[in-house]
């Protein structure tokens, strides 16, 4: 489990194809940036742009993960050398500063708008139809591993038939401490919907 509070911005320094042909995944070597790794053991989980991955190698300043083809097909930003948001798995001794996050990407969003508004920034993302029903005013969502609050939701078509657009306000601290500052119109982002919303939808569907 994670909180969606980014601990450091790292960088994927190399992407190496794994054996297995077109169906194989990749091995990522990641510069951990300011993320302390002294307490990280092999087999521990680290969220990379919101996707939970298992550490298979490490040294004092970097670590290595293997990403399956299935994970690559469901995420964005894990197949190229780029900056990434990093968070170590939550322990019971830590504050829950964001919200409970599983590190399982539910789908991809598309940046529709990203503009400065006063001292902050407005980020508007288009979510696919299958995720639209889980997004609500003042609800939580994870964007590239960052726990954020939804300020506005606009359904696209009757009953969100074409998905929705949701708006987020990004304060200067969030811009400075995450890779969200690198987004632009047309950028794809990893989305994880709120765990509670997921379970509520499941319970309601069983009662229909």
Secondary structure, 3 states (H helix, E strand, C coil): CECCCCCEEEEEEEEEECCCHHHCCEEEEEECCCCCCCCCCCCCEEEECCEEEEEEEECCCEEEEEECHHHHHHCCCCCCCCEEEEEECCCCCCCCCCCCECCCCCEEEEEEEEEEECCEEEEEEEECHHHHCCCCCCCEEEECCEEEEEEEEEECCHHHCCCEEEEEEECHHHHHHCHHHHCCCCCEEEEEECHHHHHHHHHHHHCC
